Amino acid sequence: MKSRVTVTGESADHKLAAIFSSETEAHRAVEALSRKTGLDDAQIKLVSPGDTHQARQIEPESGGIWRTMIRAHIWLGVAGAIAGAILFFALYILGIEFIRQSAVTAGILLTVIGGVIGLMGGGLVTLRPDHARYAQAAQSALEKGEHVLTVHAHSSDELNTVIAELEHHHARIVRTL
């Protein structure tokens, strides 16, 4: 299998919380997902209101957050710097007078600005605003006495298969991007 380079440091980038008011329906959904989707048992967790370590079950990869922070900043910072350098060369080739007169300064400036924009993008990826929505919805449901089925999919195809199956189980679904 080919290893892929990712910006995030988590093994499962695609997460889903299916919220059930009935524990029986939640267990049926777990069984159906185990049978029909091919996901590992570790990818499917049922979190109930009385469970301990609910936060860890909802977001089990706490170490992945640090890896995400490092990877996102490195990859996006470098990509931004490269984009800035490409912009400089494009403007230079187009004959923009200001760029040609101060080529070294403009090259450094555009490369640095591109790198800074990339680093800001790395910060946005690290914040994972889509994960906050997912985690808050799951925690809120647990506080209301509902049951939360969490799925940690490795690909968007896996996640779409799970969503298609959960549509048969009357769950409110909250997913990450």
Backbone torsions as a table, in degrees:
resi	resn	phi	psi	omega
1	MET	NA	136.7	-178.7
2	LYS	-75.6	130.5	175.7
3	SER	-80.9	143.9	-177.9
4	ARG	-115.7	150.4	177.4
5	VAL	-92.8	124.8	179.6
6	THR	-121.8	158.1	177.9
7	VAL	-79.5	-30.3	-179.0
8	THR	-91.7	161.6	-179.8
9	GLY	-108.0	15.6	-178.9
10	GLU	-99.3	148.6	179.0
11	SER	-77.7	-25.6	179.3
12	ALA	-123.6	99.7	-178.2
13	ASP	-79.3	-21.3	-174.7
14	HIS	-106.8	116.2	-177.2
15	LYS	-122.1	151.3	-178.4
16	LEU	-144.2	139.4	172.8
17	ALA	-118.8	121.3	175.1
18	ALA	-105.7	122.2	-173.3
19	ILE	-103.7	126.1	-177.8
20	PHE	-122.0	139.6	174.2
21	SER	-83.7	-21.7	-178.3
22	SER	-109.9	129.3	177.8
23	GLU	-66.8	-35.3	179.7
24	THR	-62.4	-46.3	179.3
25	GLU	-65.1	-35.9	177.7
26	ALA	-63.8	-43.2	178.5
27	HIS	-65.3	-38.3	176.7
28	ARG	-61.6	-40.8	179.8
29	ALA	-65.5	-40.5	177.8
30	VAL	-60.5	-47.4	-180.0
31	GLU	-61.7	-42.9	179.8
32	ALA	-64.1	-42.5	178.9
33	LEU	-64.2	-41.5	179.5
34	SER	-62.3	-39.8	-178.3
35	ARG	-75.4	-43.3	-165.8
36	LYS	-100.1	-15.5	-173.3
37	THR	-106.2	-20.4	-178.0
38	GLY	79.1	11.2	177.3
39	LEU	-74.8	149.6	174.5
40	ASP	-70.0	154.8	177.0
41	ASP	-59.8	-31.5	-179.8
42	ALA	-67.5	-20.4	-179.2
43	GLN	-84.8	-15.0	-177.2
44	ILE	-118.6	121.3	179.4
45	LYS	-130.8	136.1	173.2
46	LEU	-105.0	120.2	-178.6
47	VAL	-109.9	124.8	-179.1
48	SER	-107.4	160.2	-175.7
49	PRO	-55.9	-33.8	-177.3
50	GLY	-89.6	-1.8	-176.4
51	ASP	-65.9	146.5	172.5
52	THR	-87.0	157.5	178.2
53	HIS	58.8	43.1	-179.2
54	GLN	-61.0	-42.7	-178.3
55	ALA	-61.2	-39.3	180.0
56	ARG	-68.4	-33.1	178.2
57	GLN	-73.1	-31.7	179.4
58	ILE	-76.0	-43.5	178.9
59	GLU	-126.1	81.4	-173.9
60	PRO	-76.7	-13.7	-174.6
61	GLU	-100.1	64.2	-179.4
62	SER	-64.4	-33.6	176.2
63	GLY	-67.6	-26.2	178.7
64	GLY	-65.6	-25.6	179.1
65	ILE	-65.3	-42.8	178.5
66	TRP	-66.0	-42.3	177.6
67	ARG	-63.5	-38.7	177.6
68	THR	-62.0	-44.1	-179.0
69	MET	-59.8	-46.3	-177.6
70	ILE	-68.4	-50.7	-178.6
71	ARG	-61.8	-46.0	-177.1
72	ALA	-61.0	-43.5	-179.2
73	HIS	-69.1	-40.4	-179.9
74	ILE	-66.6	-55.7	-175.3
75	TRP	-63.5	-46.5	-177.5
76	LEU	-74.4	-31.7	174.9
77	GLY	-64.2	-45.2	178.1
78	VAL	-65.5	-43.7	179.5
79	ALA	-61.5	-40.0	178.1
80	GLY	-65.1	-41.3	178.5
81	ALA	-64.4	-40.8	178.2
82	ILE	-64.5	-42.7	178.0
83	ALA	-62.0	-39.8	177.3
84	GLY	-63.7	-40.7	178.5
85	ALA	-66.8	-39.8	177.6
86	ILE	-63.9	-41.0	177.2
87	LEU	-60.6	-43.0	178.1
88	PHE	-58.7	-49.6	-178.4
89	PHE	-63.8	-36.9	177.9
90	ALA	-64.1	-44.9	179.4
91	LEU	-66.9	-36.0	178.7
92	TYR	-65.6	-44.8	-179.9
93	ILE	-66.5	-34.9	178.2
94	LEU	-70.3	-11.1	175.4
95	GLY	82.7	26.0	177.1
96	ILE	-63.7	119.9	-171.3
97	GLU	-59.0	-45.9	-179.5
98	PHE	-58.2	-41.4	-179.5
99	ILE	-67.1	-42.6	-178.7
100	ARG	-67.7	-36.2	-178.4
101	GLN	-70.7	-34.0	-179.0
102	SER	-124.4	56.5	-171.6
103	ALA	-58.9	-47.2	-177.5
104	VAL	-64.6	-48.5	180.0
105	THR	-62.2	-45.4	-179.5
106	ALA	-64.6	-40.0	179.3
107	GLY	-62.9	-46.7	179.0
108	ILE	-64.0	-46.0	-177.0
109	LEU	-62.3	-48.0	-179.3
110	LEU	-66.5	-35.9	177.9
111	THR	-66.9	-44.5	179.5
112	VAL	-65.5	-43.9	179.3
113	ILE	-61.6	-43.5	176.9
114	GLY	-59.9	-42.5	178.0
115	GLY	-63.2	-41.7	179.3
116	VAL	-64.9	-41.9	177.6
117	ILE	-62.9	-40.4	176.3
118	GLY	-62.3	-40.8	177.9
119	LEU	-64.9	-37.4	176.3
120	MET	-65.2	-37.6	174.4
121	GLY	-62.8	-38.0	175.8
122	GLY	-62.1	-37.6	176.0
123	GLY	-64.9	-39.9	178.6
124	LEU	-64.8	-42.7	177.6
125	VAL	-62.9	-39.1	179.7
126	THR	-65.4	-37.4	179.0
127	LEU	-66.1	-31.2	179.0
128	ARG	46.5	65.0	-178.8
129	PRO	-58.1	-27.4	177.9
130	ASP	-69.5	-29.8	178.2
131	HIS	-73.4	-32.6	178.9
132	ALA	-63.3	-42.4	178.3
133	ARG	-61.8	-44.5	179.0
134	TYR	-61.5	-50.6	-177.7
135	ALA	-66.2	-40.5	179.6
136	GLN	-65.9	-39.6	178.7
137	ALA	-64.6	-41.9	179.7
138	ALA	-65.7	-46.3	179.7
139	GLN	-62.9	-41.6	179.6
140	SER	-62.7	-42.6	178.8
141	ALA	-63.0	-41.9	179.5
142	LEU	-64.1	-38.6	177.8
143	GLU	-65.0	-28.1	178.6
144	LYS	-84.9	-1.1	179.8
145	GLY	89.3	12.2	178.7
146	GLU	-89.7	167.3	-179.3
147	HIS	-106.9	140.4	-175.3
148	VAL	-121.2	123.4	174.3
149	LEU	-98.0	117.6	179.2
150	THR	-103.5	139.7	177.3
151	VAL	-127.4	129.3	179.1
152	HIS	-114.9	94.0	-175.4
153	ALA	-89.7	147.6	180.0
154	HIS	-86.9	-14.8	-179.7
155	SER	-146.8	163.6	177.7
156	SER	-68.2	-28.5	176.5
157	ASP	-64.5	-44.8	176.1
158	GLU	-59.1	-44.0	-178.8
159	LEU	-63.7	-41.8	178.7
160	ASN	-65.0	-35.9	176.3
161	THR	-63.8	-42.5	179.0
162	VAL	-63.6	-45.3	-179.8
163	ILE	-60.5	-43.0	179.6
164	ALA	-60.7	-39.8	179.3
165	GLU	-71.5	-40.7	-177.3
166	LEU	-70.0	-18.8	177.5
167	GLU	-62.1	-20.5	178.6
168	HIS	-85.6	-2.0	-170.4
169	HIS	-118.6	16.1	174.6
170	HIS	51.2	54.2	178.4
171	ALA	-115.4	150.3	170.4
172	ARG	-87.8	124.6	-173.3
173	ILE	-108.4	130.2	172.6
174	VAL	-125.1	126.3	-176.6
175	ARG	-128.2	162.4	173.0
176	THR	-88.9	170.6	-178.9
177	LEU	-74.5	NA	NA
